[in-house]
Amino acid sequence: MLPPDFHWRSVASRPDGKDDSVFSDGTQVLRLCERINGGGWFADLNTHRSDRSHWTTRECTSYGQGVIGAELWVIRHQDRLRAEIDRLRVEKTLAKRGRA
């Protein structure tokens, strides 16, 4: 179960209706992806980071196992994720003020 300020949502217009992303405060932090060829699932972690080289990818044995692993990851990293999301919010605010 996710902490109360994190939630699942679908971003892929999936015909099966499966939720595939975890968000906090409107920011995606991870995404579960199904391989196009039906070859299983993987999770992209730290998707809130703008540089994809800072993302981490983990293989999942199934969608269900991916959900369990994703929720455990969020629980373990929730304090860091919140701090990084807060920093991103401040950076965006400062950037907007700089353009004004």
Secondary structure, DSSP 8 states (H G I E B T S, - for coil): ---TTEEEE--S--TT----EEEETTEEEEEEEE-TTS--EEEEE-TTSSSGGG-EEEEESSHHHHHHHHHHHHHHHHHHHHHHHHHHHHHHHHHHHHH-
